[in-house]
């Protein structure tokens, strides 16, 4: 169970081994009992505020490893509906076409979140939430012990606006705008109506949230869809959840450094565990058949889509087909995001 108060979170989670308690403040929501209680079984080592993002690149301090992107498809790809990989999005009678895109190798770490947000705070951006290092870490400056865990305790509106700030810092053209003429970059996460109605600039090379279709296609490994092999795995990269994910059995009721378990066939980590991930789409249960190109979900609705499992999820909730529908204002400590770009 999680309880939230206005502003900073007060997080209460029932873990398998103990009751985890955290009282939030700018110093963070520390949980000394369960942090990293279960060690990994194996590891894989593995510009300026300008209107168009055209200035010089910001000198990032977050290691490049945690900012890498992986190309999902080099050309327009069609996912034909087939029983072998049937889901709410990919089913018989529906063909989904996806334009080329790249996805972040890792879930957004707290270190990267904090660096971008700090820059954004001084460059016209507004965020109501500071985020946390994983499920119970610091909410201020990153710490050496948890800065590479995924950011949590941020809502969907925060994630969308943060993508624009990340784009500008990297010298890219932001994706989200407040107007159809793309004259005003979306910069205020407290203006929820504007974020809900954001206009996406065609051809912009900046960062954004993945659509639900992009997320599932990437979780399955991208490339050419197949009726056998990795594309039909139950989880992102394996039929065995413990090979690829931190989940309720092995997590010790806590988040962990991103990229600890094996990657999927596309080279993406944690698509089935650690934290759930925000997608762009509004949540819908009626998905029409036919041929669609780059679907972005229903045009109306109060809830947004989250995909993937989290550190507190049972295996059935860590599959590549499982969907949840949190309210966009949710700030759960098992919910983060990763970015995509064209």
C-alpha positions, 0 to 999 in steps of 0.5 A: 500500500502506498499513501501520498500527500501533496508535494512530497511522498510518504511511502508505505510498502508491504514487502515479502520480508518486512514492512517498509516505511519511508518518510519523505523530505528533501533529504529523501525517503530512506529505508535502511532495512531492505535496501539491496537486501537481495544481492544479484545472482549474476550481472551483465557489465555491460546547449543553452535555452534556445527555442529550437534546441539548436545550440551547443550540447550540454556537457553531461556529467551522467556517464554516457553508458546511461544515456545510450539508445538502441535502434529498434527498426531501421525501416517501416516495420509491420507487425501482422496480427498473429496468435503466436504473439497475440496481445491487446495491440497486436492481434489477428485482424490488426496490422501495426506499422511502426516508423523507425525509432530508437529506445533508451537502453536503460530506464531513466536513472535518478542521476540523469533525471536530477541532472536534467531537472537541475538544468531545466529549473534554471531554464524556464521549466517547472516541475512539481515533483523532485523524484526519488532514487529508486523506491526509497532513496534520496530526493536531493542530490544523487548519492553514490549508492543509489544514483544509478537506480531508476527515478520514481515518485514522478508523474506522467506530466513530469516525464513528458516535460522532462523529455523536452528539457532533455532534448534541449540540453542535448541540442535536439529539437523538442517534441512537445508543444502547447500549440499546433504551430509548434511555437511554444515549447511545453515547459510547465509540468504543473499545467496539466491541461497543456501537457494532456493536450500537447502537440507533437512536432512531426520530424522532431529528433528530440526525446519523448515517451514511447507509444504503447505499441513502440514499447511492446515491440521493443520489449519483444526485441524489435527487428522483424516480427517472428512467430517463434523465438525471442519475439514470442517470449513471455518476458522481455528477453526470456521465458523465465522472469528471473533471468531478466527482471527484478520482481517480487521474488528476487528484489528484496522489496527494492529497486536496483541499479539499472541493467543488472540482469540480462538484456532482451534481444534488442539490448534493452534492460529491465523491460520486465522488472525493476520499475513499471514504465510510463507510455504516451498513450491514454488507456483504452480497452476498445482497440479497433482492427485494421491497418494502423501506422504509429498508433498513439492510443485513444484521443480521450480518456483520464488514464495513461498506460504503464508497461512492464513489471516492477520490483513488487510485481508477480511474474504474471505482471511482468510479461510483455503483454501486461498493461496497467492504467495509472492516473497521470498524476500517480507518483508511485515508487515502482513507476518510472520511464525510459525515452525514445527518439526518431 
